[in-house]
Amino acid sequence: MSKEEKPRVSLVVIGHVDAGKSTTTGHLIYKCGGVDQETIAKYEKEANEVGKPTQKFAWVLDNLKAERERGITIDISLWKFATKQYEFTIIDAPGHRDFIKNTITGTSQADVAMLVVDASHGGFEEGISRGGQTREHALLAFTLGVKQMVVAVNKMDDKSVNYSQSRYEDVKSEVATYLKRVGYKPAKVTFVPISGWEGDNITESSSNMPWYDGPTLLDALDKVSAPKRPADKSLRIPIQDVYKIGGIGTVPVGRVETGIMKPGITAQFAPSGITAEVKSCEVHHESLDEVGPGTNVGFNVKNVALKDIRRGDVASDADDNPAKGVTSFDAQIVVMNHPGKITEGYCPVIDCHTAHVACTFTSIKQKLNRQTGKIVEENPKFLQNGDAAIVTLEPSKPLCVEPFAEYPPLGRFTIRDMKQTVAVGVVKSTTKDESA
C-alpha cells in the first residue's frame, strides 16, 4: 500500500479554451496514471473513427468526464496520476461555457494550478487579450488562494513556433509580467515548454528543444510543496453534489477542508441547520473510519431526503463548533473588472466555496490602499476598477461562509456580474444566523 501513502495534492488545470488543457492533462494521466493501454487503444480507435486522431489524449479525459457524469464515481481513479513524491488528483479541466463557475469551485479546492498557455502565433495573443481567459483564470487562482503555479507553454510543436526558443522566451516574459501583476512571484513559478500532443517535456526531456535545460512538466509538478492541512480545526465540508444511491440512501459529496470526518458523528448542514447521523464514509470506493483534510469524501446520512441538502451547503460536526448560515458579512474586496461604479444596493452573485448566491452591498465602509491596506476614505460613495474596500454584504437567501482567517477555503469568494468576474474578496467577519 506504499502508493497510497504519498501526500495527495489537488491540481486545477486552467487556461484559455483551446490552449490544449485536455490533451496535456490526458497525456499526463496516460503516462503516469490509472489509464491502461487497453482503454487508450479503445479511445484511439474511437477518435480515429470520428476523424479526430489528434484528439486521443483529450478523448481520454472527455470520455472519463462523460463516465464521471453518468455514474457516481467520486474522484475516479483515472483522474489521478503519481509523481515520485505525490499523488495528484485533477479537479477539473473545464471548457469555456460553464468554465468560471466550475473553476471557482474547482480552484477553491486546489493546491496547485497548472496554467496551460498556447504558444502558437495568434493563439497566445488571443488567450492573453482582454477577452481571453488566461488572465482571468490566473487572477481567480491567485485570489482563491492557489499560491503555487506551474506554467506549461504548450504547442511548441506548432508550425508557427517550431520549437523556437525566442518565441518561448517572449511568451514566458509576457505571462510572467501578468502573473506578477496578479500577485504571483514569477521567480517561484516554473515555466516548461511542452507539446501536449507530441509529448515533448511532459514526462521526458525533449530532443526538439536542446536549448531548454529545466525540468519536465512532471518534474515541475513533483517539486511543489505539500499543502498543510488543518486537521485540528472543526470539521467543514462544502457540499459539491448530493446523490441518492439505491440500497444506501442519501450521499452528500464534498472535500474535507478542515477537521476530520468519521462515521458515527452527527453531521449538521448549514445554512439549513439539518442534522443527521453519518453512517459511513467512502473515498475512492473504500469505506474509511476517518477522512482528513484535502480528501473528497462521499458520506451516507440517515433519514435525510435528497432535496434537503444541496450544493453550496456546508457539513460540520453538530457537537464541535458547527457551521451556521450568516445574515450578513463584512469582506475586503478588490474591484477588477467592472464597467461602471459600484454603489450601495448593488446585487451581484457571490461564488464562495461551492455556494452561488446573490448578495446585496448594504454598506461600503472604507476604501483602502491596495498595497498597504491603510484606509484612504471612510464611507465612499462608490467603488470602481482598481479600488480595494471593506464592504458589508447581505445574502438574498441563506448562505454559509466563514472568516478567511479561521477557515480560508470558506472565506474567499468572487463577485460575478454580466457573465464575468467583477471583483474578488475575503470574508473578514460574519453575523451568524442563530435562528437555524
C-alpha positions in Angstrom: 0.0 0.0 0.0 3.0 2.3 -0.1 1.4 4.0 -3.1 -1.4 5.3 -1.0 1.0 6.8 1.5 2.0 9.6 -0.9 0.6 13.0 0.1 -2.4 14.0 -2.0 -2.2 17.2 -4.0 -5.1 18.7 -5.9 -4.3 20.1 -9.3 -6.5 22.5 -11.2 -5.8 22.9 -14.9 -6.6 26.4 -16.2 -6.0 28.4 -19.4 -7.7 29.6 -22.5 -10.2 27.4 -24.2 -8.0 26.0 -27.0 -4.7 26.1 -25.2 -4.6 22.2 -25.0 -5.6 21.6 -21.4 -7.4 18.3 -22.1 -4.6 17.0 -24.4 -1.9 17.9 -21.9 -3.7 16.5 -18.9 -4.7 13.4 -20.8 -1.1 12.9 -21.7 0.0 13.1 -18.1 -2.7 10.6 -17.0 -1.8 8.4 -19.9 1.9 8.3 -18.9 1.6 8.2 -15.1 -1.9 7.5 -14.1 -4.6 4.9 -14.0 -5.5 4.6 -17.7 -4.4 1.2 -19.0 -3.2 0.6 -22.5 -6.4 -1.2 -23.5 -8.5 1.8 -22.7 -6.2 4.1 -24.6 -6.3 1.7 -27.6 -10.1 1.8 -27.4 -10.1 5.6 -27.3 -7.6 5.9 -30.1 -9.8 3.7 -32.3 -12.9 5.8 -31.4 -11.0 9.0 -32.0 -9.9 7.8 -35.4 -13.4 6.6 -36.3 -14.8 10.1 -35.8 -11.9 11.5 -37.7 -10.2 13.2 -34.8 -6.9 11.3 -34.4 -5.2 14.2 -32.8 -7.7 14.1 -30.0 -6.8 10.8 -28.5 -5.4 12.2 -25.2 -8.2 14.7 -24.9 -10.6 11.8 -25.7 -9.2 10.0 -22.6 -10.2 13.0 -20.5 -13.5 13.7 -22.2 -14.6 10.0 -22.0 -13.7 9.9 -18.3 -15.7 13.1 -17.9 -18.7 11.5 -19.5 -18.3 8.4 -17.4 -18.0 10.5 -14.3 -21.2 12.4 -15.2 -23.1 9.1 -15.8 -22.4 7.4 -12.5 -21.3 8.3 -9.0 -17.6 7.8 -9.4 -16.4 10.1 -6.8 -12.9 11.3 -7.6 -12.4 8.5 -10.0 -9.0 6.8 -10.0 -8.4 7.6 -13.7 -8.3 11.3 -12.8 -5.2 10.7 -10.8 -1.5 10.4 -11.7 1.5 9.9 -9.5 4.9 11.7 -9.4 7.8 10.5 -7.3 6.6 12.4 -4.3 2.9 13.0 -4.7 -0.4 11.5 -5.7 -2.1 14.2 -7.9 -5.9 14.4 -8.3 -7.1 16.5 -11.2 -10.0 18.6 -10.1 -11.2 19.9 -13.4 -10.1 20.9 -16.8 -13.2 22.8 -17.7 -14.1 24.2 -21.2 -15.3 27.7 -21.8 -19.0 27.6 -21.2 -19.6 26.6 -17.6 -16.0 27.5 -17.0 -15.8 30.2 -14.5 -18.4 28.8 -12.1 -16.8 25.4 -12.1 -13.3 26.8 -11.9 -14.2 28.9 -8.9 -15.5 25.8 -7.1 -12.6 23.8 -8.5 -9.8 26.3 -7.7 -11.3 26.9 -4.2 -10.2 23.3 -3.6 -6.9 23.3 -5.5 -3.4 23.2 -4.0 -1.6 23.9 -7.3 -2.7 25.4 -10.6 -1.2 24.3 -13.9 -1.7 27.2 -16.4 -1.6 25.9 -19.9 -0.7 28.7 -22.4 -0.9 28.3 -26.2 2.5 29.5 -27.7 1.3 29.4 -31.3 1.1 32.7 -33.1 -2.3 34.2 -32.7 -3.3 31.6 -30.1 -1.2 33.1 -27.4 -2.3 36.7 -28.2 -6.0 35.6 -28.2 -5.6 33.9 -24.8 -3.9 36.7 -23.1 -6.0 39.5 -24.6 -8.6 41.4 -22.5 -11.3 39.0 -23.5 -9.1 35.9 -23.3 -9.3 33.6 -20.3 -5.6 33.3 -19.5 -5.7 36.4 -17.4 -8.9 35.8 -15.6 -8.0 32.3 -14.7 -4.7 33.3 -13.3 -6.3 36.0 -11.2 -9.0 33.7 -10.0 -6.5 31.1 -9.0 -4.4 33.6 -7.0 -7.4 35.2 -5.3 -8.9 31.9 -4.4 -5.6 31.0 -2.6 -3.9 28.8 -5.1 -0.4 30.1 -4.4 1.6 27.6 -6.4 1.6 27.6 -10.1 3.3 25.7 -12.9 3.0 27.2 -16.4 3.0 24.8 -19.4 3.9 26.7 -22.5 2.1 24.4 -24.9 2.0 23.8 -28.7 5.8 24.3 -29.1 5.4 21.8 -32.0 3.0 24.2 -33.8 4.3 25.2 -37.3 4.3 28.9 -36.3 6.5 28.1 -33.3 8.7 25.2 -34.5 10.2 24.7 -31.0 11.7 28.3 -31.2 13.5 29.4 -28.0 12.8 33.1 -28.8 9.1 32.6 -29.1 9.1 30.6 -25.8 11.0 33.5 -24.0 8.6 36.1 -25.4 5.6 34.1 -24.2 7.2 33.4 -20.8 8.1 37.1 -20.2 4.6 38.3 -21.1 2.9 35.7 -18.9 5.4 36.3 -16.0 4.7 40.1 -16.2 1.0 39.4 -15.9 1.4 36.8 -13.1 3.4 39.4 -11.2 0.6 41.9 -11.6 -1.8 39.4 -10.2 0.3 38.7 -7.2 2.4 35.7 -8.0 6.2 35.8 -7.6 7.5 34.9 -11.1 10.7 33.6 -9.7 8.7 30.9 -7.9 6.6 29.9 -10.9 8.1 27.2 -13.1 7.7 27.6 -16.8 8.0 24.5 -19.0 7.9 24.5 -22.9 5.9 21.5 -23.9 3.9 19.8 -26.7 0.8 18.2 -25.1 0.2 16.4 -28.4 3.8 15.2 -29.2 4.7 14.7 -25.6 7.8 16.9 -25.6 8.9 17.7 -22.0 5.8 16.2 -20.4 7.5 13.2 -18.7 10.7 13.1 -20.6 13.1 15.8 -21.8 12.6 16.7 -25.4 15.4 16.4 -28.0 13.5 19.1 -30.0 14.4 21.8 -27.5 18.1 21.3 -26.7 18.2 24.9 -25.5 15.9 24.1 -22.6 17.6 22.6 -19.6 14.8 22.9 -17.0 12.5 20.3 -15.5 9.9 18.3 -17.4 6.2 19.1 -16.6 6.1 16.0 -14.4 9.3 17.0 -12.5 8.0 20.6 -12.1 4.8 19.2 -10.5 6.8 16.9 -8.3 8.7 19.9 -6.9 5.7 21.7 -5.5 5.4 22.0 -1.7 2.9 19.7 0.0 0.0 21.6 1.3 -0.6 22.0 5.0 -3.9 20.5 6.0 -5.7 21.9 9.1 -6.9 18.7 10.7 -7.1 20.2 14.2 -9.8 22.7 13.2 -13.5 22.0 13.4 -14.9 19.9 10.5 -16.0 21.8 7.4 -17.1 20.1 4.1 -18.6 22.3 1.4 -21.0 20.1 -0.5 -20.4 19.7 -4.2 -23.2 17.2 -5.1 -25.8 15.0 -3.4 -26.6 11.6 -4.7 -29.4 9.1 -4.0 -27.9 5.6 -4.2 -30.2 2.6 -4.2 -29.9 0.5 -1.1 -27.7 3.0 0.6 -29.6 6.3 0.7 -28.6 9.9 0.6 -24.9 10.5 0.0 -23.5 14.1 0.0 -20.1 14.5 -1.6 -17.5 17.2 -0.9 -13.9 17.8 0.0 -12.9 17.9 3.7 -11.4 21.4 4.0 -10.7 21.3 7.8 -11.1 18.8 10.6 -11.8 15.0 10.4 -14.9 13.3 9.1 -15.8 9.9 10.6 -18.8 7.6 10.8 -20.9 7.9 13.9 -20.8 11.7 14.2 -23.9 13.8 13.9 -23.4 16.0 10.8 -25.0 19.4 10.8 -25.6 21.1 7.5 -25.5 24.9 7.2 -27.4 27.1 6.4 -30.4 24.9 6.9 -29.4 23.6 10.4 -30.5 20.0 9.4 -28.7 17.3 11.5 -28.2 13.6 10.6 -26.1 10.7 11.8 -23.2 9.8 9.4 -23.5 6.0 8.7 -20.4 5.6 6.6 -17.6 7.5 4.6 -16.3 6.4 1.3 -13.1 7.6 -0.6 -12.3 6.1 -3.9 -15.0 3.4 -3.2 -13.3 2.3 0.0 -15.1 2.7 3.4 -12.8 4.5 5.8 -13.0 5.1 9.6 -11.8 8.6 9.3 -11.1 11.1 6.5 -8.8 14.1 6.9 -8.5 17.4 5.1 -7.8 17.5 1.4 -9.8 14.4 0.5 -13.0 14.2 -1.4 -15.5 12.1 0.5 -18.9 10.7 0.0 -20.8 10.1 3.3 -24.1 8.4 3.8 -26.5 10.2 6.2 -29.6 8.7 7.9 -33.1 9.9 7.4 -32.4 12.9 5.2 -34.2 13.4 1.9 -32.1 14.2 -1.2 -33.9 17.6 -1.5 -32.9 18.7 2.0 -29.2 19.0 1.2 -27.8 20.9 -1.8 -24.6 22.1 -3.4 -23.3 25.0 -1.5 -24.3 23.7 1.9 -21.5 23.1 4.4 -21.4 20.0 6.6 -19.8 20.1 10.1 -19.9 18.2 13.3 -23.0 19.2 15.3 -21.1 18.7 18.6 -18.0 20.7 17.7 -18.4 24.4 16.7 -20.9 23.6 13.9 -21.1 25.8 10.8 -24.0 28.3 10.6 -25.7 30.4 8.0 -25.0 34.1 8.0 -27.4 37.1 7.8 -24.6 39.4 6.6 -20.8 39.5 6.4 -18.0 42.1 6.2 -15.5 41.5 3.5 -12.4 43.1 2.0 -12.8 43.2 -1.8 -10.8 44.4 -4.8 -12.8 45.5 -7.9 -11.1 44.3 -11.0 -13.4 44.4 -13.9 -16.5 46.5 -13.5 -17.5 48.8 -16.4 -19.1 51.4 -14.1 -19.4 52.4 -10.5 -20.4 50.1 -7.6 -22.7 51.8 -5.1 -24.7 50.6 -2.1 -27.7 48.4 -3.3 -25.6 46.7 -6.0 -26.7 43.0 -6.0 -24.3 40.7 -7.9 -23.7 36.9 -7.5 -21.1 35.7 -4.9 -19.4 32.4 -5.6 -17.8 31.1 -2.3 -16.6 27.5 -1.9 -19.4 25.6 -3.7 -22.1 28.2 -3.0 -23.6 30.5 -5.6 -25.8 33.2 -4.1 -26.8 36.8 -4.9 -25.7 39.3 -2.3 -26.5 43.0 -1.8 -23.9 45.6 -0.9 -25.6 47.1 2.1 -22.7 49.3 3.1 -19.4 50.5 1.6 -17.5 51.2 4.8 -13.9 52.1 3.8 -11.8 52.5 0.7 -8.3 51.0 1.2 -4.8 51.4 -0.3 -4.3 48.1 -2.2 -0.7 47.8 -1.4 -0.6 48.8 2.3 -4.2 48.1 3.4 -4.4 51.5 5.0 -7.7 53.4 5.0 -7.9 56.0 2.3 -11.5 57.2 2.6 -14.4 56.5 5.1 -17.9 55.7 3.6 -17.0 56.3 0.0 -20.0 56.9 -2.3 -18.9 54.4 -4.9 -16.2 51.9 -5.9 -14.6 51.4 -9.4 -11.9 49.4 -11.0 -8.7 49.0 -9.0 -10.4 50.0 -5.7 -9.9 47.9 -2.6 -12.6 48.3 0.1 -14.3 46.9 3.2 -18.0 46.3 2.5 -21.0 44.7 4.2 -22.8 42.1 2.1 -26.2 40.6 2.7 -27.1 37.3 1.0 -30.5 37.1 -0.7 -31.0 33.6 0.5 -29.4 31.5 3.3 -25.6 31.2 2.9 -22.8 29.7 4.9 -19.4 31.5 4.8 -16.7 31.7 7.4 -14.0 34.4 8.2 -10.9 33.8 5.9 -8.6 34.0 8.9 -10.3 30.9 10.5 -11.3 28.8 7.5 -9.6 30.1 4.4 -11.4 27.8 1.9 -14.8 29.1 3.2 -13.7 32.7 3.4 -12.6 33.6 -0.1 -15.0 34.5 -2.9 -15.5 36.0 -6.3 -18.2 38.5 -7.3 -19.7 37.9 -10.7 -22.0 40.0 -12.8 -22.6 40.3 -16.6 -21.0 36.9 -17.1 -17.6 38.0 -15.7 -15.7 38.2 -12.5 -16.0 41.9 -11.4 -14.3 41.6 -8.0 -12.7 39.2 -5.6 -12.7 39.2 -1.9 -12.2 37.6 1.5 -14.6 37.4 4.4 -13.4 39.5 7.5 -16.3 38.8 9.9 -19.8 37.3 9.9 -23.1 37.9 11.6 -24.4 34.3 12.2 -28.0 33.4 11.7 -28.9 31.9 15.1 -32.4 31.0 14.1 -31.5 27.9 12.2 
